[in-house]
Amino acid sequence: MGAWQKIGNVMVGMGLLVAEEMENSNPKAVLALAEQKRREASAIYLKQLGDAAGFAKSLADQVIKNVNQIDANRLRIKQLIAAVAATQAKSEALIATGDKAKIVEGNQLKLAAVGDQQKASALASATKQLVEHLDDNKAQAAASEATYQQRKREFEGWDRMTSEKINEFRDLLGETQMQEAQAVLAKQASPLNFDPNDALNSGMENLKHRKSSAEGAVRVASESIQSNPYLVSQAEQEARDAAALAEFEREFAAEATPKA
């Protein structure tokens, strides 16, 4: 595996991770991206569909053109054949008179008949080729039209499926957001959010911490009393005050606790 391929695999992996993260954290972005990709894919598909339709039409137009050309050639060949026959008959009649002038005129008509005959032959050969290729042209036009119709059905099916999936995603996103909003409102209105036990438990933990701190302050004050009588007396008084306040706070908390 080459270095560029390894880098490409890493980039693809990162892209998949980013896409997965976006799907989980920002579904609105997923919806917007899906709609954008649908528009881009539709533009490409419609361009290809237009090319297929144009090619099918060109083949169908060519078939019509060839049919009209064959009909026109057949008519012209008939006219030339009739003209050759008439010219030859007139030429033979003039030559049969034995008159030199008429014989000259008859020979000139005979040459004209030969020229018309050659034109008719060349036109008949070209027309025969058109007829021989006509079936192939019709088959190609039919196959091209069938391909266009198949691609059209594929696009319509893909577009319908994609549209339904996007609408389903949009509806689900809206329903999810509504449910989440209702859940938030329901949670806010729930008596559990106003349960005094939660506040009391938290308060009691705080009081216990304060009591422990006060008791520690008493110990520190009593142990340092010999070093400075004034300070010891003041620290002891402050510790006693803190302990007394802690007792009252516990009493108040107990009174506020709902009795079973």
Residue pairs with C-beta under 8 A, 6 or more apart in sequence:
22 29
22 30
22 33
23 30
27 169
27 173
27 176
28 173
30 169
31 166
31 169
31 170
31 173
34 162
34 165
34 166
34 169
35 166
38 159
38 162
38 163
38 166
42 155
42 159
45 155
45 158
46 155
48 151
49 148
49 151
49 152
49 155
52 144
52 147
52 148
52 151
53 148
55 144
55 148
56 141
56 144
56 145
56 147
56 148
59 137
59 140
59 141
59 144
59 145
60 141
60 144
60 145
62 137
62 141
63 134
63 137
63 138
63 141
66 130
66 133
66 134
66 137
67 134
69 127
69 130
70 127
70 130
70 131
70 134
73 123
73 124
73 126
73 127
73 130
74 127
76 123
77 120
77 123
77 124
77 127
80 116
80 117
80 119
80 120
80 123
81 120
83 113
83 116
84 113
84 116
84 117
84 120
87 109
87 110
87 112
87 113
87 116
88 109
88 110
88 113
90 106
90 109
91 106
91 107
91 109
91 110
91 113
92 106
93 106
94 102
94 103
94 105
94 106
94 109
95 102
95 103
95 106
95 107
95 110
97 103
187 193
196 256
196 257
196 258
197 257
197 258
200 253
200 256
200 257
203 253
204 250
204 253
207 246
207 249
207 250
207 253
210 242
210 246
210 249
211 243
211 246
211 250
213 242
214 239
214 242
214 243
214 245
214 246
215 243
217 235
217 238
217 239
217 242
218 236
218 239
218 240
218 243
220 235
220 239
221 232
221 235
221 236
221 238
221 239
222 232
222 236
224 231
224 232
224 235
225 232
225 233
225 236
226 232
